[in-house]
Amino acid sequence: MAATRKVEVFSAGCAVCEQAIEMVRNAARSSCELIVHDMKDARIAERAKSLGIHSVPAVVIDGKLVGSGRGVDEQALRAAGLGQPL
């Protein structure tokens, strides 16, 4: 069995964030482990800062920031490995 990619979505719970989470969830399939982080948690906000996240929603795939803010694009996420095994 192929290893799974770690896909993290950093969210503030807004409507735009919820749409991004749903898009990522639909595209991720079983080849990805999806984790949704709540930016209201200070520890999560610190981690987001260390990853270079300045706006939400933000998507990190295997530790690399792929898209954030309104710039979360499904094609860019897929190009970065979303929905594909390692």
Helices and strands as residue ranges (DSSP letters): E 5-11, H 15-28, G 29-31, E 32-38, H 42-50, E 58-61, E 64-68, G 69-71, H 74-79
